[in-house]
Amino acid sequence: MTSASELRSGKTHRDENFPVASWIIHPRHRALILAFYNFVRTADDIADHATLSEGDKLNYLDLLEAELLGQGDSQPEAVNLRRALAERSMPPRHALDVLTAFRMDVTKLRYENWDEVIHYCRYSAMPVGRFMLDVHGESASTWAASDALCAGLQINNHLQDCGKDYRDLNRVYLPREALAIHGASVEELGKQRASAALLQCLHSLAARTEGLLNESKSLSGEVKDFRLGLEISVIQTFADKIVRLLKVRDPLSQTVHLGPVELLGYSLAGVASEMTRRATGRRPVSNPAAGA
């Protein structure tokens, strides 16, 4: 059996929409965070692989899980994460949760409603935030705001890549219910430009995602670790800007990603905002009611 490492897409932590183990995070945490990222990235690439069969994908995901739990040493990403977690006496539960999402990616190509999408985010995105909080020794009371931020980031990504996901993987995260309400069809995702109906659907989903991101604005102020607070502020700033683009643009024909210069600018803005907030003792502004 080919090593899962050999099936990687080539995407790294530097290609993500959000910082991963950036210079902001304390160096003592970076090795563990990168081990987690490489494990998750490998599993994600397996689930999205263009030529592997469904059965082979599930077998690789099972193998990664088994070796994460100590049953073998043939998969470097699983072994490295297992050892890094053991050094901190941390359980592998968040990595195991993420594997559940990737199995869903292999077997589930359509989502009926918003609740099903949030259920997917419970395994694909929320464990990543919870892992970061655990690494920094934060309270589980921070999980609610973190879950909202991570779900918002995930759905932003779904909306950004909706055309590519449909064309390349026949995978659609846009809820069928939302498409039907606006009179749009799945097949329209294969076109070069969104129809008026599909665009209305996409903008309505972006607005709902913005509600999630409003719920998460308290997170940077809830965490005790200063550097983590800065990192969260940067991520929140990225997510807020992207969702604003998604509310007015067509992801099938227009740019809805941030370029390098924008990423740098918003990183500095996020850091400055959180440093000012902490210096002045202001509470982050959030609006939980917006996430209905």
Residue, then its C-alpha position, 0 to 999 in steps of 0.5 A: m500500500t502506498s504511503a499516504s504521504e505520497l498521495r499529498s496534493g502538495k498544498t502546505h500550511r502556507d496555502e491556507n486562507f488563515p495562518v497556521a502556526s504563524w510567527i505570532i504563535h509561541p515557538r514552543h507550540r509550533a511543532l505540535i500544531l504543524a504535526f496536527y496540520n500535516f496529519v489533517r492535510t494528508a487525510d484531506d488530500i486522501a479524501d479529495h484525491a482524483t483517482l483513488s476509489e471510495g474504498d481505497k480512500l476509506n482504507y487510507l483514512d482507517l490506516l491513518e486512524a489506526e496508526l494515530l492510535g499506535q497500531g503501526d508505524s508506516q504513515p509518518e504524519a500519523v506517527n509524528l502527531r501521535r508522538a507530538l501529542a504524547e509529549r504533551s499528554m494530550p489525547p487524539r480526540h480532535a484529530l479523530d473527529v476530523l477523520t470523521a469529516f473526511r469520511m463524510d467527504v468520501t461518502k456524502l456528496r450533497y447536504e439537505n439543509w443548513d443543519e447538515v452543513i453545521h453538523y459537517c463543520r462539527y467534525s471538519a472545522m470545530p475540532v481544529g479550533r478546539f485543538m488550538l485552544d487545548v494546546h494553549g491550555e484554554s478553558a472549554s468555555t471558549w469552545a462556543a465562540s471558537d466553534a462559530l469562528c471555525a464553522g464560519l471559516q469552513i463555510n466561507n471556504h465552501l462558498q469560495d470553492c463551490g464551483k471547483d468542488y462541483r466540477d472536480l469532485n461532484r461535491v456540493y456543500l450548498p444546502r439543497e433547501a437553500l438552492a430550492i428556495h431561490g430556484a437554483s439548481v446544482e448543475e448551475l455550479g458548473k457554469q462560468r458565471a452564476s445565474a441570478a437565482l444561484l447568486q441570490c442563494l450564495h449571497s444569502l448563505a454568505a449573510r448567514t455565515e456572517g452571523l456565525l462570524n459575529e458570534s465568534k468576535s468575543l473569542s480573542g478576548e476570551v482566551k488568556d494567552f496573549r499570542l493566541g489572542l492576536e492570532i485569533s484576531v488576525i483569523q477573524t479579520f480574514a474571515d470577516k473580509i472574505v465573507r463581505l466579498l462573498k456577500v456581493r461577488d460571484p465566486l464562479s467568475q470573480t475573485v473571492h480570495l485575499g491576495p498576499v498583500e491583502l493578507l499582510g495588511y489584514s494581519l497587521a490590522g488584526v494584530a493592532s486591533e487586538m493589542t489596542r483592545r487588550a491595552t484599553g481593556r475593551r470587550p470585543v463586540s459581538n452580536p450572537a443574535a445575528g447567527a440565527 
